[in-house]
Amino acid sequence: MTHRTTQHTEKNLLGRVALVTGGSRGIGAATALRLAREGADVAVTYVNGKEAAGDVVRAVEALGRRAVAVRADAGDPEDAAGAVTVAARELGGLDVLVNNAGVGLLGPVETLTPADVDRVLAVNVRGVFLTSRAAVAVMPRGGRIITVGTCMTQRVPGPGGTLYAMSKSALVGLTKALARELGERGITANIVHPGPVDTDMNPADGPYAPGQAAMTALGRFGTAQEVAETIAHLAGASYVTGAEFSVDGGHAA
Ligand SMILES: NC(=O)c1ccc[n+]([C@@H]2O[C@H](COP(=O)([O-])OP(=O)(O)OC[C@H]3O[C@@H](n4cnc5c(N)ncnc54)[C@H](OP(=O)(O)O)[C@@H]3O)[C@@H](O)[C@H]2O)c1
């Protein structure tokens, strides 16, 4: 039997500008490249990964698109909004926002300190709110907001996830409320819930990996590219809003 693979080359996003937060590595970097392949110019934010963000910029440019890297800590209120200002100024507007930057702090509930709670909520929740708020101020009709949640908003398979699951669950409410508020402006908001995905945050050869893979129906980790595929689809979709998408190998099944 012959198996054929097809490379998706349709330029659905030609002429559009996207901002991907946390775009220097992992799911964010794969998303930046995927959006560029579909024709978008792309801004990425990073905190420590200046060199990696530069590599993403060069890879986007090699695809014939414009790109810019912006150092912006999603946990800092000024940076969270400022990333939108820089992206729109450098690339000429903003059509697609991918709220991808996030931190995963796991541990028994009694070990998580008030400072841990503040930091995780600042990056995973307040940052997403403030970046989205800044984005909708400049987005034209047809704008798209895609937020990265987690499969743990749907099913928490074991202990240690209180803070992370709580923070990401807030993004479901934000997404639905944004969809209702922005619908009349033709702007959509959706959320993608990855399952275990092989990145620096959650390596497929890490100590907890076998247990996570076993929780999925497909019995394996996903790749950053497999998540990016759904994000890119939503960047081009016109009649989908307020919706949650599991890209989790069946973790929630
Ligand atoms: N991997 C998984 O299994 C999994 C599963 C479900 C959901 N997710 C979610 O998917 C998203 C991406 O995760 P990933 O696995 O790709 O992580 P990753 O490989 O650790 O990459 C994280 C990216 O976010 C950036 N970042 C971290 N903190 C930031 C901050 N405060 N402000 C701005 N950027 C920041 C990092 O930039 P620097 O390079 O500068 O550090 C990097 O580009 C996160 O929201 C995560 O919660 C991941």
The ligand as a Gaussian input file, in Angstrom:
#p B3LYP/6-31G(d) Opt

LIG

0 1
 N        4.005000      21.060000      26.048000
 C        2.863000      20.616000      26.540000
 O        2.711000      19.413000      26.850000
 C        1.701000      21.556000      26.712000
 C        0.444000      20.975000      26.965000
 C       -0.666000      21.795000      27.139000
 C       -0.511000      23.161000      27.025000
 N        0.727000      23.700000      26.776000
 C        0.804000      25.159000      26.685000
 O        1.360000      25.521000      25.432000
 C        2.027000      26.765000      25.554000
 C        3.435000      26.630000      24.981000
 O        4.106000      25.632000      25.721000
 P        5.417000      24.887000      25.189000
 O        5.304000      23.481000      25.630000
 O        5.661000      25.205000      23.767000
 O        6.499000      25.593000      26.140000
 P        8.059000      25.835000      25.989000
 O        8.674000      24.879000      25.043000
 O        8.545000      25.890000      27.393000
 O        8.135000      27.294000      25.336000
 C        7.596000      28.361000      26.061000
 C        7.655000      29.609000      25.214000
 O        6.997000      30.653000      25.946000
 C        7.914000      31.678000      26.211000
 N        7.634000      32.221000      27.524000
 C        7.745000      31.621000      28.736000
 N        7.384000      32.468000      29.712000
 C        7.045000      33.627000      29.101000
 C        6.623000      34.881000      29.552000
 N        6.469000      35.138000      30.851000
 N        6.357000      35.850000      28.642000
 C        6.532000      35.626000      27.323000
 N        6.957000      34.455000      26.820000
 C        7.216000      33.475000      27.709000
 C        9.292000      31.071000      26.100000
 O       10.210000      32.095000      25.781000
 P       11.807000      32.005000      26.144000
 O       12.427000      31.126000      25.108000
 O       12.270000      33.398000      26.048000
 O       11.912000      31.402000      27.489000
 C        9.057000      30.084000      24.947000
 O        9.080000      30.727000      23.695000
 C        1.989000      27.140000      27.036000
 O        0.923000      28.056000      27.258000
 C        1.684000      25.821000      27.720000
 O        1.037000      25.993000      28.958000
 C        1.825000      22.932000      26.602000

